[in-house]
Amino acid sequence: MSEHRLEVADVFRQHGQEFLDRWGQVLSRQQLKAFRDIGACRTAALGTQVQQCDHCGHQEIAYRSCRNRHCPKCHSRTRDEWLRDRAAEILPVPYCHVVFTLPHELAPLALQNPRVIYGILFRAVAESLAEMAADPKRLGARIGFLVVLHTWTQRLEHHPHAHCVVPAGGLSSDGQRWISLRNEKFFLPVKPLSCLFRGKFLAYLQKAFVEDRLEFYGQLRDLAHPVRFSEFVASLKEKEWVVYTKPPFGGPQQVLRYLARYTHRIAVSNGRLIKLEDGRVHFSWRDSQDNNQIKEMSLDAVEFIRRFLLHVLPSGFVKIRHFGFLSNRNRKKIIQHCRELLPPSPVAPMVISPHQSLCPACKVGYLRVIDWGRRPMAATPPCHPVPALDSS
């Protein structure tokens, strides 16, 4: 029998009561649900299911998954299903990766108003990319792209930013030509893109304030005053906002690997955990400031849980969104039209392994659920009106 590897759920179960004693009264409903789901995932608390091999008939009893999108054990199935759908939509052109980052001064406001601030982030990013790409002096094309929200650093600090994956080119204004990049080394100039992004974001932020859609608690309480908020926005206008773009890369398999890397990632995976010892969680992290060296750090277990839950999104909030000609309404039809405008290109088969368990008995068939056991009744978690955890 293989040795059990440390999981985020182990930290939650072993140090959960300490965490709740300290932070339980300030958890949002979504944070509390994620905390409970992850701790109970694939344990008797969620009930059992009967699995049977589709080849030899061997049966096993397995515990149910929590299916919470923040759970390290459950997100891979959703990712694989999503990637299978995207594989049919990849165009035979290079792709670009663009990252938009919010200044750290906005992070506390985002924690207290995640739905509003992250929504503004998506809108500002999408409009900035589409508007600059449509400029005849730049690309002069209607582009399509997807945007993925991330809210963390490798050290689990709060750091909201958006990853964009964009086909390197787009449709002409009349939709009858495919326009490729004028310069194969970059997509769009980052400095003008950064200024445009900053202006749009702050305009929508000011609008949200005027419409009374923002809430201010604790150290941010003073920002509720119009004068203080105007000063806050003015200070952000003076900052240089970070927009980063990588050189175009190509190939369907490479694009899928990029998507797999960024779309369904969570704050920290089980694979990065090293050990739980003396009340501290040791985990690996990649230091982008030091040639991407892999390093080890440790956090007090309660602090580890607090940082993990900072990145739980509001219920129903969509963290992967499509824009331009990749928007959901006409995506399939427009992608086919783009393919007709592009030169013929052989498409290598893109294989995504099915998310199934190989039968341990025959090593040929796969285990499939044939019966659901009784699921224990779970108490509805209380809802605390106090806003999100402190970002310090």
SULGIBEL-V624224 format. One record per residue. N is the residue number from 0. RES is the residue in one small letter. SS is DSSP state (A for helix, B for strand, O for the rest). PHI is phi in degrees with one decimal (none if undefined). OMEGA is omega in degrees with one decimal (none if undefined). Layout:
# SULGIBEL-V624224
n,res,ss,phi,omega
N,RES,SS,PHI,OMEGA
N,RES,SS,PHI,OMEGA
This chain:
# SULGIBEL-V624224
n,res,ss,phi,omega
0,m,O,none,-176.2
1,s,O,-71.4,-179.9
2,e,O,-69.0,-179.8
3,h,O,-68.1,176.9
4,r,O,-92.0,-179.2
5,l,O,-60.7,178.8
6,e,O,-127.2,174.6
7,v,A,-56.1,-179.6
8,a,A,-60.6,178.1
9,d,A,-62.9,178.9
10,v,A,-65.0,179.7
11,f,A,-60.9,-176.0
12,r,A,-72.1,-175.5
13,q,A,-77.8,-175.2
14,h,A,-123.4,-177.3
15,g,A,-63.5,-178.0
16,q,A,-67.6,175.6
17,e,A,-60.8,-180.0
18,f,A,-63.9,-178.5
19,l,A,-64.0,178.4
20,d,A,-60.3,-177.0
21,r,A,-91.8,-171.1
22,w,A,-118.6,-172.4
23,g,A,-56.1,-175.7
24,q,A,-78.6,179.7
25,v,A,-115.8,177.7
26,l,O,-78.6,171.2
27,s,O,-74.6,178.0
28,r,A,-58.3,-178.2
29,q,A,-67.7,178.7
30,q,A,-66.4,179.3
31,l,A,-65.9,178.2
32,k,A,-64.5,178.7
33,a,A,-62.2,178.5
34,f,A,-57.9,-178.5
35,r,A,-72.0,-179.0
36,d,A,-62.6,-176.2
37,i,A,-64.5,178.8
38,g,A,-66.3,-176.9
39,a,A,-95.0,-173.4
40,c,O,-57.7,178.9
41,r,O,56.5,171.3
42,t,O,-127.6,-179.5
43,a,A,-62.8,-178.2
44,a,A,-61.6,-178.1
45,l,A,-101.3,178.7
46,g,O,90.0,-174.7
47,t,B,-125.9,174.0
48,q,B,-144.0,178.4
49,v,B,-99.4,177.8
50,q,B,-112.4,-179.2
51,q,B,-131.5,179.0
52,c,B,-69.0,-180.0
53,d,O,-80.5,179.3
54,h,O,-114.7,-174.6
55,c,O,-109.0,178.3
56,g,O,85.1,178.1
57,h,O,-57.7,-178.8
58,q,B,-117.0,175.8
59,e,B,-141.1,174.1
60,i,B,-99.3,-179.5
61,a,B,-130.1,176.3
62,y,B,-80.4,-178.9
63,r,O,-75.3,175.1
64,s,O,-90.2,-179.5
65,c,O,-80.5,179.6
66,r,O,61.2,174.1
67,n,O,-76.6,-174.2
68,r,O,-67.1,177.8
69,h,O,-96.5,-176.9
70,c,O,-80.3,179.9
71,p,O,-62.2,-177.8
72,k,O,-88.3,-172.1
73,c,O,-107.3,-172.0
74,h,A,-74.6,-175.7
75,s,A,-67.2,179.0
76,r,A,-63.9,178.5
77,t,A,-61.7,178.8
78,r,A,-60.6,-178.2
79,d,A,-63.0,178.5
80,e,A,-64.7,179.2
81,w,A,-65.2,-179.6
82,l,A,-65.5,177.7
83,r,A,-61.7,177.8
84,d,A,-68.9,-177.0
85,r,A,-73.4,-176.4
86,a,A,-56.8,-178.5
87,a,O,-77.7,-174.8
88,e,O,-107.1,-176.1
89,i,O,-76.1,-178.9
90,l,O,-89.2,179.8
91,p,O,-80.5,178.5
92,v,O,-137.8,172.5
93,p,O,-63.0,177.3
94,y,B,-123.1,179.3
95,c,B,-118.4,178.0
96,h,B,-120.6,-178.8
97,v,B,-123.2,-178.7
98,v,B,-121.2,176.4
99,f,B,-110.4,-176.6
100,t,B,-120.5,175.3
101,l,O,-81.9,174.9
102,p,O,-58.8,-175.5
103,h,A,-63.7,179.1
104,e,A,-64.3,-179.1
105,l,A,-87.5,-175.4
106,a,A,-60.5,178.7
107,p,A,-61.3,178.3
108,l,A,-65.7,178.1
109,a,A,-66.8,178.9
110,l,A,-65.3,-179.3
111,q,A,-83.7,-178.7
112,n,O,-136.6,-172.4
113,p,A,-61.4,-176.9
114,r,A,-63.8,-178.8
115,v,A,-72.5,-174.8
116,i,A,-66.9,179.5
117,y,A,-68.3,175.4
118,g,A,-64.6,176.9
119,i,A,-64.2,178.5
120,l,A,-58.5,178.7
121,f,A,-58.2,-176.0
122,r,A,-65.3,-179.0
123,a,A,-65.7,178.4
124,v,A,-63.1,-176.4
125,a,A,-62.6,-178.6
126,e,A,-67.8,-179.7
127,s,A,-66.2,179.2
128,l,A,-62.8,-176.7
129,a,A,-65.1,-177.0
130,e,A,-67.4,-179.0
131,m,A,-69.5,179.1
132,a,A,-65.6,-179.1
133,a,A,-76.0,-179.5
134,d,O,-63.5,-179.9
135,p,O,-58.0,178.9
136,k,O,-77.0,179.5
137,r,O,-103.8,179.5
138,l,O,-105.7,179.8
139,g,O,68.9,-175.9
140,a,O,-144.1,172.2
141,r,B,-89.3,-175.6
142,i,O,-101.5,172.8
143,g,B,-129.3,-177.2
144,f,B,-164.1,172.6
145,l,B,-117.4,-178.7
146,v,B,-124.6,-179.2
147,v,B,-120.4,178.6
148,l,B,-86.3,168.1
149,h,B,-122.3,-176.8
150,t,B,-126.2,-170.9
151,w,B,-132.6,165.3
152,t,O,-105.0,177.7
153,q,O,-63.9,179.5
154,r,O,-94.5,178.6
155,l,O,70.4,175.5
156,e,O,-76.8,-179.1
157,h,B,-80.2,-171.8
158,h,B,-154.7,-175.6
159,p,B,-66.6,176.6
160,h,B,-157.2,-176.0
161,a,B,-123.9,175.0
162,h,B,-95.8,179.4
163,c,B,-119.4,174.9
164,v,B,-115.0,-167.7
165,v,B,-130.6,169.9
166,p,B,-57.7,-174.6
167,a,O,-80.3,-179.8
168,g,B,149.3,-179.6
169,g,B,-172.7,-177.9
170,l,B,-88.2,174.3
171,s,O,-67.2,-175.9
172,s,O,-60.2,178.7
173,d,O,-89.3,177.3
174,g,O,74.0,-174.0
175,q,O,-106.3,179.8
176,r,O,-137.5,169.9
177,w,B,-95.5,-178.5
178,i,B,-103.5,-180.0
179,s,B,-89.5,178.6
180,l,O,-62.0,176.7
181,r,O,-77.3,178.6
182,n,O,-124.6,-174.3
183,e,O,-72.5,-175.7
184,k,O,-91.8,177.8
185,f,O,-151.3,-174.9
186,f,O,-90.9,178.4
187,l,O,-137.0,-179.8
188,p,O,-65.0,-171.3
189,v,A,-74.7,-177.0
190,k,A,-66.9,174.7
191,p,A,-61.4,179.0
192,l,A,-65.8,178.6
193,s,A,-64.4,179.5
194,c,A,-63.9,179.1
195,l,A,-64.7,178.5
196,f,A,-60.4,179.6
197,r,A,-59.3,-178.9
198,g,A,-62.3,-178.9
199,k,A,-67.8,-178.3
200,f,A,-61.6,-177.0
201,l,A,-68.0,176.9
202,a,A,-65.0,178.7
203,y,A,-71.4,176.7
204,l,A,-65.7,178.2
205,q,A,-63.1,178.8
206,k,A,-64.4,178.3
207,a,A,-63.5,178.5
208,f,A,-67.2,-179.6
209,v,A,-61.7,-179.5
210,e,O,-83.0,176.2
211,d,O,60.9,179.4
212,r,O,-100.2,-179.6
213,l,O,-108.6,176.4
214,e,O,-117.7,-176.4
215,f,O,-132.6,-179.0
216,y,O,-130.4,173.0
217,g,A,54.9,-177.0
218,q,A,-67.1,179.6
219,l,A,-93.8,-173.6
220,r,A,-57.3,-178.3
221,d,A,-63.5,-178.1
222,l,A,-68.6,178.0
223,a,A,-67.7,177.8
224,h,O,-78.1,-176.3
225,p,A,-54.6,-179.1
226,v,A,-66.3,179.7
227,r,A,-64.8,-179.9
228,f,A,-67.9,177.5
229,s,A,-61.9,176.9
230,e,A,-65.8,178.0
231,f,A,-62.2,179.0
232,v,A,-63.9,180.0
233,a,A,-61.5,178.7
234,s,A,-65.6,178.8
235,l,A,-71.5,177.8
236,k,A,-67.4,-178.1
237,e,O,-83.1,-177.8
238,k,O,-85.7,173.5
239,e,O,-92.5,-178.4
240,w,O,-81.9,-172.8
241,v,O,-89.9,169.4
242,v,B,-126.7,-175.1
243,y,B,-125.4,178.1
244,t,B,-130.7,177.4
245,k,O,-96.2,176.0
246,p,O,-59.5,179.8
247,p,O,-57.1,175.6
248,f,B,-126.4,-173.5
249,g,O,-137.8,178.3
250,g,O,98.3,-178.2
251,p,A,-54.3,-178.5
252,q,A,-65.2,179.3
253,q,A,-67.2,177.9
254,v,A,-63.4,179.1
255,l,A,-63.2,177.8
256,r,A,-63.4,176.5
257,y,A,-61.7,-179.0
258,l,A,-62.5,179.5
259,a,A,-62.3,-177.3
260,r,A,-72.4,-169.9
261,y,A,-112.9,-168.1
262,t,O,-74.2,-173.4
263,h,O,-111.0,177.8
264,r,O,-69.4,173.8
265,i,O,-114.8,-171.2
266,a,O,-56.0,176.4
267,v,O,-151.0,-179.9
268,s,O,-91.6,176.9
269,n,A,-60.5,-178.2
270,g,A,-64.7,-179.7
271,r,A,-89.2,-179.3
272,l,B,-76.8,-177.6
273,i,B,-106.8,179.6
274,k,B,-162.9,173.4
275,l,B,-120.5,-171.2
276,e,B,-144.9,178.1
277,d,O,53.4,176.7
278,g,O,75.6,-179.8
279,r,B,-126.6,178.3
280,v,B,-100.0,177.0
281,h,B,-103.1,-179.5
282,f,B,-147.0,-178.7
283,s,B,-90.0,175.8
284,w,B,-149.0,-178.6
285,r,B,-99.6,-178.3
286,d,B,-92.1,-178.2
287,s,O,-68.2,179.1
288,q,O,-85.9,-178.2
289,d,O,-132.8,176.9
290,n,O,54.6,177.6
291,n,O,57.3,176.9
292,q,B,-66.3,176.4
293,i,B,-85.4,-177.6
294,k,B,-125.7,178.5
295,e,B,-117.1,172.9
296,m,B,-136.0,178.0
297,s,B,-132.1,176.9
298,l,B,-132.5,168.6
299,d,B,-54.3,-173.8
300,a,A,-56.9,178.9
301,v,A,-64.9,178.0
302,e,A,-67.2,176.8
303,f,A,-59.5,179.8
304,i,A,-63.8,179.6
305,r,A,-59.1,-179.5
306,r,A,-65.1,178.9
307,f,A,-59.1,-175.6
308,l,A,-74.9,173.7
309,l,O,-59.9,-171.1
310,h,O,-102.9,174.0
311,v,O,-78.4,-176.2
312,l,O,-85.5,177.2
313,p,O,-59.0,179.6
314,s,O,-57.7,177.2
315,g,O,79.2,-178.5
316,f,O,-73.9,-176.9
317,v,O,-87.3,-175.7
318,k,O,-96.1,175.7
319,i,B,-123.0,-176.4
320,r,B,-130.8,-178.8
321,h,B,-109.1,-177.5
322,f,B,-136.5,179.6
323,g,B,63.9,-178.6
324,f,O,-74.1,173.7
325,l,O,-97.5,177.5
326,s,O,-64.1,-168.3
327,n,O,-63.5,-170.5
328,r,O,-60.2,-174.7
329,n,O,-123.6,-170.7
330,r,A,-58.6,-175.1
331,k,A,-61.6,-178.8
332,k,A,-65.7,-176.8
333,i,A,-71.9,177.9
334,i,A,-62.6,176.7
335,q,A,-62.7,177.4
336,h,A,-63.1,178.1
337,c,A,-61.2,179.4
338,r,A,-62.0,179.2
339,e,A,-68.8,179.5
340,l,A,-83.4,-178.1
341,l,O,-87.6,176.4
342,p,O,-60.9,178.4
343,p,O,-57.4,-179.4
344,s,O,-144.3,177.4
345,p,O,-64.5,-179.5
346,v,O,-105.4,178.6
347,a,O,-68.9,178.6
348,p,O,-63.0,-179.0
349,m,O,-109.3,-174.5
350,v,O,-101.7,173.8
351,i,O,-117.9,-174.4
352,s,O,-60.4,176.9
353,p,O,-65.6,-178.7
354,h,O,-87.4,-178.9
355,q,O,-134.4,179.6
356,s,B,-96.7,176.7
357,l,B,-70.4,-178.8
358,c,O,-63.2,179.8
359,p,O,-73.4,-177.4
360,a,O,-85.2,-175.6
361,c,O,-98.6,-179.7
362,k,O,58.9,179.8
363,v,O,-121.9,-178.0
364,g,O,-83.3,179.6
365,y,B,-120.6,179.1
366,l,B,-78.0,179.2
367,r,B,-128.4,-178.7
368,v,B,-72.5,178.4
369,i,B,-117.5,-178.8
370,d,B,-158.6,177.9
371,w,B,-102.0,176.5
372,g,O,-77.4,179.7
373,r,O,-69.5,179.4
374,r,O,-100.1,-179.9
375,p,O,-60.2,176.2
376,m,O,-73.5,-179.0
377,a,O,-109.6,177.6
378,a,O,-71.5,177.7
379,t,O,-69.4,-177.8
380,p,O,-66.0,178.5
381,p,O,-66.8,179.5
382,c,O,-106.2,179.1
383,h,O,-99.5,-176.1
384,p,O,-75.5,-178.0
385,v,O,-71.2,-176.1
386,p,O,-69.0,-168.5
387,a,O,-62.2,-178.8
388,l,O,-58.2,177.4
389,d,O,-58.3,-176.4
390,s,O,-90.0,-176.3
391,s,O,-71.5,none
